[in-house]
């Protein structure tokens, strides 16, 4: 009995049912942990979606690499799903690269909701409290 090894539940299932261990991963704890606390990430995504900051500043606030796409983050996808948002377009970085600045009142993108509503995002307009 010297060759008995204690296995976790996932490894035990993989050994007995013959599937790869990745089929039994816990999706809630898998992946790289966040660098920033959830409150900071929520605030950064709120400002990004409502056109107050661009993607580069949002990534910096969340401690992400410049090459990482915000749309690829599972946290971002879950954030959109919880708020009923289908698509977000934020053009702040593009406007800054072309004109050098974003003026207050400029339309910088839009938010398309799952129910079909589309709202434009305007730079410099304070965020409304969500109900």
C-alpha positions, 0 to 999 in steps of 0.5 A, a space after each residue: 500500500 505504499 503507492 496510494 496517493 491522495 487525490 482531490 475530487 477533480 483529479 479523482 474524477 479524471 482518473 476514473 472517467 478517463 477525461 483530461 483534468 481541464 474538463 474538471 476545472 473550477 471556473 470560479 478560481 481558475 486563471 490568473 488572479 486580478 492585480 487590483 481589488 474588485 472595487 477598483 476594477 468596477 470603478 475603472 470599467 464604469 468610467 470606461 463604459 460611460 466614456 470618461 476614460 479610454 482603454 489605456 487608462 482603464 488597463 492602467 487602473 486595473 494593472 493590466 498589460 498594454 497588449 491585453 484586450 479589455 474585451 477578452 477579460 472574463 471579468 469584463 464579459 461578466 460585467 456587461 452581462 450583469 448590466 444587460 449590455 450587448 456592445 460597448 464602443 469607446 473611441 477616447 484613445 483614437 480621438 486623443 491619437 488623432 486630435 491630441 485631446 478630448 473636449 468636454 461634450 464630445 461624443 466618444 462612443 456608444 452603449 448598445 443594450 440587449 433590449 435594443 436601446 442605444 445610448 451615446 457616451 459623451 465625455 465630461 458628463 457625470 455618471 448617472 446612478 444606476 437603479 
